[in-house]
Amino acid sequence: EILPSPSAAERIAFMLRHARMAVESEHYGNELITLRAMRSRLLAYAKGIPGTKPLRPQLSRVASLAELQDILSPLYEQA
């Protein structure tokens, strides 16, 4: 059975959840180090979501969960 692709809102929520869980796990270290490690993953998640292209530079420099939420919140409201 082939499941439907997740919606843009689901993908954005997953990005935030994944980042939050990674920071909470402290596997990579503090919040900044964790988000540095996740930048490429966040860019991959964002690929194909309408409206993310102009945000890619911000996602490639994100340094905190609060910043990530600020970047993604306009997209989440549109989705």
Secondary structure, DSSP 8 states (H G I E B T S, - for coil): -------HHHHHHHHHHHHHHHHHHTSSSSHHHHHHHHHHHHHHHHTTSTT-GGGHHHHTT--SHHHHHHHHHHHHHH-
